[in-house]
Amino acid sequence: MSFLGWIFFGALAGWIASLVVGDRRGCFMNIIVGVLGAVLAGFIYQLSTGRSWSFTWSWPSFGIACLGAIGLLLVVNIITGAGRRNRR
């Protein structure tokens, strides 16, 4: 996948994660969370299943990337306390 493909894939996965978590941090943060979440989830997937994970455009790849982005966004919210500030 090309560099622009990674950015688009990350932005889409990050956007879906922000919708699920209810966090609005902006497009640039969605890209960062999406790409990092995809990489972390792919690494965890490889460790847990023993199978390699291809960084291609497929529904399973997108699902794993979204799950990783959701998990990463939840961890970021816990660390920064953003969830508590948004509820007040």
N, C-alpha and C positions, 0 to 999 in steps of 0.2 A: 504494500500500500504506500502511496506517495505521501509526502509531507502534508500536502493540502488535504489528502484523504484522511490522515490522522486527525487534523484539526477539525474537519467536518464531523467525523465519527465521534471525536471527543466532545464536541459541542452538542451533538444530538444526545449522546448518552448523559452528559452533564445536565442538559435541559430536562430530560426525562427524570433524572434523579432529583433535580430541584423541584419539579412538580410533585413528585411522590413525597418528598420530605417537607415540602412547603417552605422552602428557603429561596429567597430571591437575592442573589449576589451579583448578577450581571453576566453578560456573555463571556467575557474573558475568564472569569472564575469558573463558569460552566465548562469551558474548554479544558482548563487545567484539571478540574475535578474529574471530568470525563476521561481524559487521557491517562491520568495517574490511576484512577479507579480501574480502567481497563487493564493496565499493565499489572497492577496488584492482583486483580481477580484472575488474570491469566496465569500468573505465577502460582497462586493458591490452587487453581484448577490443575495445573501440571503436577504439583506436589501431591494433591489428594487422589488423583486418578492414575497418575503414571503415564498419561497420554500427552502428546504435545498439543499445544493450542496454536492454531494458525491465526495470524492477524489479518484476516480477510473480511470482506463484506459478506456476512451470513447471519441468519437469525440467531443461531446459538452464540456466535461471537458477540452480537449486539446485546443479547440477554445477559451474558456474563459481564460485559462492559457496564451495562446499566446497574447490575447488582453490585459490582465493585464501586461504581460512582456513588450509589446510595449508601453503601457502607462507609466509604470515605467521607461523604458529606455528614453522616451521622456522627462520626468520630470528630470531625472538625467542629461541629456544633457543640458536642460535649466538652471539648477542650476549651473553646472560646466562650462557652456559656450563651451562645446566640439563641438557643431555644428558650431559655428563661427570659431573656430580654424581649423577645417577640411576643410572649404571652402577656406581658403587663399592659 
